[in-house]
């Protein structure tokens, strides 16, 4: 188990996944236990998408909530396997997406992703976001790892 609470691991996050600001949606790794990872993202309210979604009543788009969970899953894959270092995780299936409440500027997202199954380079996971002690969204998804040079 890696316990990393109260440490800013942003540099470690960016060493594990290829996403960068303004499309990076994980600030810290709080906990990693083999098949489960917990991360956070704090929203300052200055994020550009709040300006248009929705003016006067800003909320984080559901697709970006899912992306935050996908990135958390990619970190889980990277931490579990030294063999996949440098590979890219590509989402190939999304199921059971649920949005139960709004995420607003100033909120801190607590994200948990759990590995459900693996088969060769496909990994099925389940994720949820909790804000202020309440689950606000959840999704099941499958990723494939592909060699980075395939995208050139």
C-alpha positions in Angstrom: 0.0 0.0 0.0 1.3 3.5 -0.8 0.0 6.1 1.6 0.5 9.6 0.2 -2.1 11.7 2.0 -1.4 15.4 2.3 1.5 15.3 -0.2 1.2 17.2 -3.4 2.1 14.5 -6.0 1.3 16.5 -9.0 4.8 15.9 -10.5 4.3 12.2 -10.0 0.9 12.3 -11.6 2.3 13.9 -14.8 5.1 11.3 -14.9 2.4 8.6 -15.0 -0.1 9.8 -17.6 0.4 11.9 -20.8 -2.4 14.5 -20.1 -1.3 18.0 -19.3 -3.1 21.2 -18.2 -5.6 22.4 -19.2 -6.7 18.7 -19.7 -5.3 17.2 -16.6 -8.0 16.3 -14.0 -6.0 14.7 -11.2 -4.1 16.7 -8.6 -3.0 14.1 -6.0 -2.8 10.4 -5.4 -4.2 9.7 -1.9 -3.9 6.0 -1.8 -3.0 3.0 -4.0 -3.7 -0.6 -3.1 -3.0 -2.9 -6.0 -6.5 -3.0 -7.5 -7.8 0.3 -6.1 -6.7 3.9 -6.3 -8.0 7.1 -4.7 -7.2 10.6 -6.1 -8.3 14.1 -5.8 -9.0 17.2 -8.0 -9.6 20.6 -6.5 -11.6 23.0 -8.7 -10.5 26.6 -8.1 -13.4 28.0 -10.1 -11.0 29.5 -12.7 -11.3 26.5 -15.0 -12.2 27.7 -18.4 -15.2 25.3 -18.9 -17.1 27.0 -16.0 -17.4 30.2 -18.2 -19.7 28.4 -20.7 -21.2 25.5 -18.7 -23.3 27.3 -17.6 -23.0 31.2 -17.2 -24.5 32.2 -13.9 -24.7 28.6 -12.7 -21.4 26.9 -13.4 -21.2 23.1 -13.1 -18.5 20.7 -14.2 -19.6 18.9 -17.4 -20.3 15.2 -16.9 -17.9 14.2 -19.7 -15.1 15.9 -17.8 -16.1 14.1 -14.6 -15.7 10.8 -16.6 -12.4 12.0 -18.0 -11.2 12.6 -14.4 -12.1 8.9 -13.6 -10.5 7.7 -16.8 -7.2 9.5 -15.9 -7.4 8.0 -12.4 -7.8 4.6 -14.1 -4.8 5.3 -16.3 -2.7 6.1 -13.2 -3.9 2.8 -11.6 -2.8 0.9 -14.7 0.6 2.7 -14.7 1.3 2.0 -11.1 0.3 -1.7 -11.4 2.6 -2.4 -14.4 6.1 -1.4 -15.2 5.6 -3.2 -18.6 3.1 -0.6 -19.7 5.4 2.4 -19.0 5.0 4.8 -21.9 2.0 3.1 -23.3 -1.3 4.9 -23.7 -4.6 4.0 -22.1 -7.5 4.3 -24.6 -11.1 4.1 -23.4 -13.0 1.6 -25.5 -16.2 1.1 -23.5 -18.3 3.2 -21.1 -21.3 1.7 -19.3 -23.7 2.6 -16.4 -22.8 6.3 -16.2 -24.7 8.0 -13.5 -24.8 11.7 -12.5 -26.5 12.3 -9.2 -25.6 15.8 -8.3 -23.7 18.9 -9.5 -20.0 19.7 -9.1 -19.4 23.4 -8.7 -16.4 25.8 -8.5 -14.5 25.4 -5.2 -15.4 21.7 -4.9 -12.8 19.0 -4.2 -13.5 15.7 -6.0 -12.5 12.5 -4.3 -12.2 9.8 -6.9 -12.0 6.1 -6.5 -11.3 3.6 -9.3 -11.3 -0.1 -8.8 -10.1 -2.7 -11.2 -12.8 -5.3 -12.0 -11.1 -7.5 -14.5 -8.1 -7.8 -16.9 -7.6 -9.7 -20.1 -4.4 -9.2 -22.0 -4.3 -5.4 -22.7 -7.9 -4.7 -21.7 -8.7 -3.5 -18.2 -12.3 -3.1 -16.9 -12.7 -0.7 -14.1 -15.4 1.0 -12.0 -15.1 4.6 -10.7 -17.0 7.1 -8.6 -16.6 10.7 -7.6 -17.5 11.9 -4.1 -17.9 15.5 -3.1 -18.8 16.6 0.4 -19.3 13.0 1.4 -21.9 12.3 -1.3 -21.4 10.3 -4.5 -22.0 12.7 -7.4 -21.2 10.4 -10.3 -20.1 6.9 -11.2 -19.2 5.0 -14.3 -17.9 1.5 -15.4 -15.4 1.6 -18.2 -12.9 -0.5 -20.1 -9.5 0.7 -21.3 -6.9 -0.9 -23.6 -3.2 -0.1 -23.4 -1.7 0.5 -26.8 1.9 1.3 -27.7 2.6 5.0 -27.9 4.3 4.7 -31.3 0.9 3.5 -32.8 -0.3 7.2 -32.7 2.5 8.6 -34.8 
